[in-house]
């Protein structure tokens, strides 16, 4: 038997929340990454201008500290604007705080470098594990954005699950094979284009399995 179509009743008060403009949403998601990149590239300059930052350590540690602060600000702004926190940014933020704290406390940048691996592996395992138990969990995240039939949600969930695992593997290869600066640049300017290309490549599947809006 097919799984029920995931829908939300727009008249249900529990489903209503303030919408954030796409541009602001992009700023909230990319802002912390841009801060991370800038702070790593200009760490020595920041340390000379703000001596307190120098106490964190070298550029990568300054970048980690500011990345944690920017992530907290982005999550707080999202909450203030929508009175909700998207599950994926929330989980990612928790991992940032845990691994960022370990990075600063132990003065070992391996922890912050492993953060994308942990997050993407977790997302991939959750999505694929949900399919194993007959649940297309991606539908619960994007049901307000798309209306797909059960097969569409299963296929999209499977593809995103594999994609998250792919990102985890790529992160491991890059941070273990290249310099810290190269890893930071790839994390900011490489992962996002790859993710956007993958997202756009799923549009044919979404169009094939989209359901017409009830009139």
C-alpha positions as CSV (number, residue, x, y, z in Angstrom):
1,X,0.0,0.0,0.0
2,X,1.3,3.4,-0.9
3,X,2.2,5.8,1.9
4,X,-0.3,8.6,2.3
5,X,0.5,11.9,0.5
6,X,2.1,14.3,2.9
7,X,0.0,17.5,3.1
8,X,-0.6,20.3,5.5
9,X,-3.8,22.1,5.9
10,X,-3.1,25.8,5.4
11,X,-6.2,26.6,7.6
12,X,-4.7,24.8,10.6
13,X,-3.2,27.4,12.9
14,X,-0.4,25.1,13.9
15,X,0.9,25.1,10.4
16,X,0.9,28.9,10.0
17,X,4.1,30.8,10.4
18,X,5.7,33.8,9.1
19,X,7.5,33.3,5.8
20,X,11.0,34.6,5.3
21,X,11.9,36.1,1.9
22,X,14.1,33.8,-0.2
23,X,16.9,36.4,-0.2
24,X,16.9,36.8,3.6
25,X,16.8,33.0,4.0
26,X,19.8,32.7,1.7
27,X,21.7,35.3,3.8
28,X,20.9,33.5,7.0
29,X,22.1,30.2,5.6
30,X,25.2,31.5,3.8
31,X,26.1,34.3,6.2
32,X,28.0,32.1,8.8
33,X,29.9,30.4,5.9
34,X,31.0,33.7,4.5
35,X,32.1,34.8,8.0
36,X,34.1,31.6,8.4
37,X,35.8,32.1,5.0
38,X,36.6,35.8,5.7
39,X,37.9,35.1,9.2
40,X,40.2,32.3,8.1
41,X,41.6,34.4,5.2
42,X,42.0,37.5,7.3
43,X,42.7,35.9,10.7
44,X,46.0,37.7,11.4
45,X,44.5,41.0,10.5
46,X,41.5,40.4,12.8
47,X,43.8,39.4,15.6
48,X,45.8,42.6,15.2
49,X,42.7,44.7,15.3
50,X,40.9,42.8,18.0
51,X,43.4,41.3,20.5
52,X,40.7,39.3,22.2
53,X,40.4,37.2,19.1
54,X,44.1,36.4,19.2
55,X,43.5,34.5,22.4
56,X,41.6,31.9,20.3
57,X,44.7,30.9,18.4
58,X,45.6,31.0,14.7
59,X,43.3,32.0,11.8
60,X,41.3,28.7,11.6
61,X,40.5,29.0,15.4
62,X,39.4,32.6,15.0
63,X,37.3,31.6,12.1
64,X,35.8,28.8,14.1
65,X,34.9,31.1,17.0
66,X,33.3,33.6,14.7
67,X,31.5,30.8,12.7
68,X,29.9,29.7,16.0
69,X,28.8,33.2,16.8
70,X,27.5,33.8,13.3
71,X,25.6,30.5,13.4
72,X,24.0,31.4,16.7
73,X,23.0,34.8,15.3
74,X,21.5,33.2,12.2
75,X,19.4,30.8,14.3
76,X,18.3,33.5,16.6
77,X,17.2,35.7,13.7
78,X,15.4,32.8,12.1
79,X,13.5,32.2,15.3
80,X,12.6,35.9,15.8
81,X,11.4,36.2,12.2
82,X,9.4,32.9,12.0
83,X,9.0,31.6,15.5
84,X,10.4,28.3,14.3
85,X,13.7,26.7,13.6
86,X,14.1,24.5,10.5
87,X,15.2,21.1,11.6
88,X,18.3,20.8,9.3
89,X,19.9,24.2,10.2
90,X,19.1,23.4,13.8
91,X,20.9,20.0,13.8
92,X,23.8,21.5,11.8
93,X,24.0,24.4,14.3
94,X,24.2,22.0,17.3
95,X,27.0,20.1,15.6
96,X,28.8,23.4,14.9
97,X,28.6,24.4,18.6
98,X,29.8,21.0,19.8
99,X,32.7,20.5,17.3
100,X,33.6,24.2,17.4
101,X,33.9,24.1,21.1
102,X,36.1,21.0,20.9
103,X,38.2,22.7,18.2
104,X,38.8,25.7,20.4
105,X,39.3,23.9,23.7
106,X,41.7,21.3,22.3
107,X,43.3,23.6,19.7
108,X,42.8,21.0,17.1
109,X,41.1,21.9,13.8
110,X,40.4,18.3,13.0
111,X,37.1,18.6,14.9
112,X,35.7,21.5,12.9
113,X,36.9,19.9,9.7
114,X,34.9,16.7,10.5
115,X,31.8,18.7,11.3
116,X,30.4,18.6,7.6
117,X,31.2,14.8,7.5
118,X,29.2,14.2,10.7
119,X,26.3,16.4,9.7
120,X,26.0,15.0,6.1
121,X,26.4,11.4,7.2
122,X,23.7,12.0,9.9
123,X,21.2,13.5,7.3
124,X,22.0,10.8,4.8
125,X,21.5,8.0,7.3
126,X,18.3,9.5,8.6
127,X,16.8,9.8,5.2
128,X,17.8,6.4,3.9
129,X,17.0,4.8,7.3
130,X,13.5,6.3,7.1
131,X,13.0,4.7,3.7
132,X,14.1,1.3,5.1
133,X,11.1,1.7,7.5
134,X,8.8,2.9,4.8
135,X,8.9,6.6,5.7
136,X,9.8,9.3,3.1
137,X,11.1,11.8,5.8
138,X,12.0,14.4,3.3
139,X,8.3,15.0,2.7
140,X,8.0,16.2,6.3
141,X,10.6,18.9,5.6
142,X,9.4,20.1,2.2
143,X,5.7,19.3,2.3
144,X,4.9,23.1,2.5
145,X,7.0,23.7,-0.6
146,X,6.0,20.8,-2.9
147,X,3.0,18.5,-3.2
148,X,4.3,15.2,-4.6
149,X,2.8,11.7,-4.8
150,X,4.2,9.0,-2.6
151,X,6.5,7.6,-5.3
152,X,7.9,11.1,-5.9
153,X,8.7,11.6,-2.2
154,X,10.4,8.2,-2.0
155,X,12.6,8.9,-5.0
156,X,13.5,12.4,-3.9
157,X,14.3,11.2,-0.4
158,X,16.5,8.4,-1.7
159,X,18.4,10.7,-4.0
160,X,19.0,13.3,-1.2
161,X,20.1,10.6,1.2
162,X,22.7,9.4,-1.3
163,X,23.7,13.0,-2.0
164,X,24.3,13.8,1.7
165,X,26.6,10.7,1.9
166,X,28.4,11.9,-1.2
167,X,29.0,15.3,0.4
168,X,30.4,13.5,3.5
169,X,32.9,11.5,1.4
170,X,33.9,14.6,-0.5
171,X,34.5,16.6,2.7
172,X,36.7,13.8,4.0
173,X,38.8,13.6,0.8
174,X,39.3,17.4,0.7
175,X,40.3,18.1,4.3
176,X,42.6,15.0,4.4
177,X,44.2,15.7,1.1
178,X,44.6,19.5,0.9
179,X,45.6,22.5,3.1
180,X,43.3,24.1,5.6
181,X,42.8,27.2,3.3
182,X,41.9,25.0,0.4
183,X,39.3,23.1,2.5
184,X,37.8,26.3,3.8
185,X,37.5,27.7,0.3
186,X,36.0,24.5,-1.0
187,X,33.5,24.4,1.9
188,X,32.3,27.9,1.1
189,X,32.6,28.1,-2.7
190,X,32.5,24.5,-3.8
191,X,29.8,22.8,-1.8
192,X,27.2,25.4,-2.4
193,X,27.4,25.3,-6.2
194,X,27.4,21.5,-6.1
195,X,24.3,21.5,-3.9
196,X,22.5,24.0,-6.2
197,X,23.3,22.0,-9.3
198,X,22.0,18.8,-7.6
199,X,18.9,20.6,-6.5
200,X,18.1,21.9,-9.9
201,X,18.8,18.5,-11.4
202,X,15.9,17.1,-9.3
203,X,13.3,19.5,-10.9
204,X,12.3,17.0,-13.7
205,X,11.5,14.4,-11.0
206,X,9.6,17.0,-9.0
207,X,7.6,18.1,-12.0
208,X,6.7,14.5,-13.0
209,X,5.4,13.6,-9.6
210,X,3.8,17.0,-8.6
211,X,0.1,17.0,-7.7
212,X,-2.2,19.6,-9.0
213,X,-3.5,22.1,-6.4
214,X,-7.1,21.5,-5.4
215,X,-9.3,24.3,-6.6
